[in-house]
């Protein structure tokens, strides 16, 4: 029997590309013998490359360039697909030969995804991990040292600066003795033109001694996941980091946000204030709860 060929068009936005892994996992579960061709941005491959399936990848960097569009089209035209799944507003499914076509449109940053075989089903994202990924932490960092992972990307969502992050580290060490030797890891991004996030990283460097913080720039998503698994607290305005941390079940994930209300099915906590003392008390209280207490709550603004 010939293998079924399935074409999966991943979203361009990194957060949506990660969220769409839930649909891909559903496809693999339902049709484990199929050959999957995944069309993805080059920097989104991390989310899919370890999936347990027969995989082929077609990548691109920017589809706004007609040469890239033509190159991609030349690789998919002329094939017959058993199923085409488009996670977003793509025109490609309508010009290809396929037995089944599924075009899903969901709001950017959504937490509820469509299900291929039944309606109105929550499809959570999935992380297929590579345990061999090395995280570049300081060599002298104790194995049991608490890690506060900070991701200030999308900094405009909150009213925090680097001084507040530094104050939080100090107040947290006073609120919970377990954090007396905590180390702050800052995930700095280079591919985005976010001057506010860059200024936060610079402020953290100025206000926290070098031995108590590490700035990591341009870390791949798979290495970020390995770090998030090691974290005690994940904090920042970046939605993708918060979502990945929640997926790997980091002990506490808090996303700083100006709105202060959680969207439906939000898998992490939100904080809308600017008082480091309040947030430090909340973090200490949440981490003192039994590990079996999995209820998420919204922090006070």
C-alpha positions in Angstrom: 0.0 0.0 0.0 1.4 3.4 -1.0 2.2 5.9 1.7 -0.2 8.7 2.2 1.4 12.1 1.5 0.3 14.9 3.8 1.3 18.6 3.3 1.3 20.7 6.5 1.6 24.5 6.0 2.8 25.9 9.3 2.0 29.5 10.4 4.6 32.1 9.8 4.3 33.7 13.2 6.6 31.8 15.7 4.0 31.8 18.5 1.3 30.4 16.1 3.8 27.9 14.7 4.4 26.6 18.2 0.7 26.5 19.0 0.0 24.6 15.7 2.1 21.7 16.9 -1.0 20.4 18.6 -2.7 19.9 15.3 0.5 18.2 13.9 0.5 15.8 16.9 -3.1 14.9 16.1 -2.3 14.1 12.5 0.6 11.9 13.5 -1.6 10.1 16.0 -4.3 9.5 13.5 -2.1 8.6 10.5 1.2 7.4 11.9 2.4 5.8 8.6 1.9 8.9 6.5 4.8 10.9 4.9 4.6 14.5 6.2 5.9 17.4 4.2 6.1 20.5 6.5 6.3 23.9 5.0 7.8 26.3 7.6 9.8 29.4 8.0 13.4 28.5 8.5 13.5 29.7 12.1 10.4 27.6 13.0 11.9 24.2 12.2 12.8 23.7 15.9 9.2 23.1 16.7 8.8 20.2 14.3 12.1 18.5 13.5 11.9 16.0 16.4 8.3 14.9 15.7 8.0 11.1 15.6 7.0 10.8 11.9 8.4 10.5 8.4 9.3 14.1 7.8 10.4 16.2 4.9 10.9 20.0 5.3 10.4 22.8 2.8 11.6 26.1 4.3 11.6 29.7 3.4 12.7 33.0 5.0 10.4 35.6 3.6 7.4 34.9 1.3 7.0 38.5 0.5 9.8 38.0 -2.0 8.5 36.6 -5.2 11.6 34.5 -5.8 11.0 32.6 -2.6 7.3 32.1 -3.4 8.2 30.7 -6.9 10.9 28.4 -5.4 8.4 27.1 -2.9 5.7 26.6 -5.4 8.0 24.7 -7.7 8.6 22.1 -4.9 5.0 21.4 -4.2 3.3 21.7 -7.6 2.9 18.5 -9.6 2.5 16.3 -6.5 -0.7 14.6 -5.3 -1.4 14.9 -1.6 -3.8 12.7 0.4 -4.4 15.6 2.8 -3.4 19.3 2.9 -3.6 21.1 6.2 -3.1 24.9 6.1 -2.7 26.6 9.4 -3.6 30.1 8.3 -4.7 32.0 5.2 -2.8 30.2 2.5 -3.7 30.1 -1.2 -1.5 27.1 -1.9 -4.1 24.4 -1.0 -6.4 25.6 -3.8 -3.9 25.2 -6.6 -2.6 21.7 -5.6 -4.0 18.2 -6.2 -5.4 16.7 -3.0 -8.1 14.3 -1.8 -8.8 16.4 1.4 -8.1 20.0 2.2 -8.3 21.6 5.6 -7.8 25.3 5.9 -7.8 26.5 9.6 -7.9 30.2 10.5 -7.3 31.1 14.1 -6.5 34.3 15.9 -2.8 35.0 16.3 -1.8 33.9 19.8 -5.0 31.7 20.2 -5.0 28.9 22.8 -7.8 26.9 21.3 -7.0 25.1 18.0 -9.2 23.2 15.6 -9.2 19.4 15.7 -9.1 17.5 12.4 -11.6 14.8 13.3 -14.0 16.3 15.8 -15.2 19.9 16.5 -14.7 22.2 19.4 -11.8 20.3 20.9 -8.9 21.9 22.7 -5.7 20.9 21.1 -2.7 21.9 23.3 0.7 22.4 21.8 3.3 19.7 21.9 7.1 19.9 22.4 9.2 17.0 20.9 12.4 17.5 22.8 16.0 16.7 22.0 17.7 15.8 25.4 21.1 16.3 23.9 20.8 20.1 23.7 23.3 21.9 25.8 22.3 25.1 27.6 25.2 27.6 28.0 24.9 28.2 31.7 27.8 29.5 33.9 30.2 26.7 34.7 30.3 27.7 38.4 26.5 27.7 38.8 25.4 25.3 41.4 23.2 22.4 40.1 20.4 23.3 42.6 20.6 27.1 42.3 17.1 28.6 41.6 16.9 30.1 38.1 14.7 33.2 37.4 14.3 33.2 33.6 13.4 36.6 32.2 12.2 37.1 28.6 11.6 40.8 28.0 10.5 40.5 24.4 7.3 42.2 23.5 8.2 44.6 26.3 5.6 47.1 25.2 2.9 44.9 26.8 4.1 45.8 30.3 5.4 48.8 32.2 8.5 47.1 33.5 12.1 48.2 33.1 15.4 46.6 34.1 15.5 48.3 37.5 12.2 46.6 38.4 13.6 43.2 37.4 16.6 43.8 39.6 14.4 45.0 42.5 12.3 41.8 42.1 15.4 39.6 42.4 16.4 41.4 45.6 12.9 41.3 47.1 12.4 37.7 46.2 15.6 36.7 47.9 14.2 38.4 51.1 10.7 36.9 50.7 11.9 33.3 50.3 15.3 32.1 51.6 15.4 29.5 48.9 16.0 32.3 46.4 19.0 33.8 48.4 21.4 32.3 45.8 19.1 32.6 42.8 20.6 33.3 39.4 18.8 35.4 36.7 18.9 34.2 33.1 17.9 36.9 30.5 16.7 35.7 27.1 17.8 38.5 24.8 16.6 38.4 21.2 18.6 39.8 18.3 16.2 39.3 15.3 13.6 41.8 16.5 13.9 45.5 16.4 12.6 46.0 20.0 14.4 49.0 21.5 12.5 48.8 24.7 13.4 45.2 25.3 17.0 46.0 24.5 17.0 48.8 27.1 15.6 46.4 29.7 18.4 43.9 29.0 21.0 46.8 29.4 19.4 47.9 32.6 19.5 44.4 34.1 23.2 44.3 33.2 23.8 47.5 35.0 21.7 46.7 38.1 22.5 43.1 38.8 26.1 42.0 39.5 27.7 39.8 36.8 27.9 36.8 39.1 24.1 36.9 39.7 22.9 37.1 36.1 23.6 35.7 32.6 22.5 37.3 29.3 21.8 34.7 26.6 21.4 36.1 23.1 20.0 34.3 20.1 19.3 31.0 21.9 17.4 28.5 19.6 13.9 27.5 20.7 15.1 24.0 21.6 17.8 25.3 23.9 15.3 27.7 25.4 13.0 24.8 26.2 15.9 23.0 27.9 16.5 26.1 30.0 12.8 26.5 30.8 12.7 22.9 32.1 15.5 23.9 34.6 13.8 27.2 35.6 12.2 27.9 39.0 10.3 31.0 37.7 9.7 32.2 34.2 8.9 35.9 34.0 8.5 38.5 31.2 6.3 39.9 28.5 7.1 37.5 25.7 4.0 35.3 24.9 5.9 32.5 23.2 8.4 32.0 26.0 5.5 31.9 28.5 3.6 29.4 26.4 6.6 27.1 26.0 7.3 27.3 29.7 3.8 26.4 30.5 4.0 23.4 28.1 7.1 22.0 29.8 5.4 22.6 33.2 7.8 25.1 34.7 6.9 25.5 38.4 5.6 29.1 37.9 5.1 31.2 34.7 4.1 34.8 35.0 3.7 37.0 32.0 3.8 40.8 32.6 0.9 42.5 30.8 -0.8 45.9 31.0 -4.3 44.4 30.6 -4.4 42.2 33.7 -7.0 39.8 32.5 -6.3 36.3 31.2 -7.6 35.2 27.7 -9.6 32.0 27.6 -7.5 28.9 28.3 -4.5 31.0 29.2 -1.9 28.5 30.6 0.1 30.9 32.7 -0.4 33.7 35.3 -0.6 37.4 34.4 0.6 40.4 36.3 -0.5 43.9 35.4 1.1 46.0 38.1 4.5 47.6 38.6 5.2 46.8 42.3 8.1 44.4 42.5 7.3 43.8 46.2 3.8 42.5 45.4 5.0 40.2 42.7 7.8 38.9 44.9 5.3 38.0 47.6 3.0 36.3 45.0 5.9 34.2 43.6 7.0 33.1 47.0 3.5 32.2 48.0 2.8 30.3 44.7 6.1 28.3 44.9 5.3 27.3 48.5 2.1 25.5 47.4 2.2 21.7 47.1 3.4 20.4 43.7 0.0 18.8 43.2 -1.7 22.2 43.2 -1.9 22.9 39.5 -4.5 25.6 39.6 -3.6 28.8 37.7 -4.5 32.2 39.1 -4.2 35.8 38.0 -1.9 37.9 40.1 -3.2 41.1 41.7 -2.7 44.3 39.8 
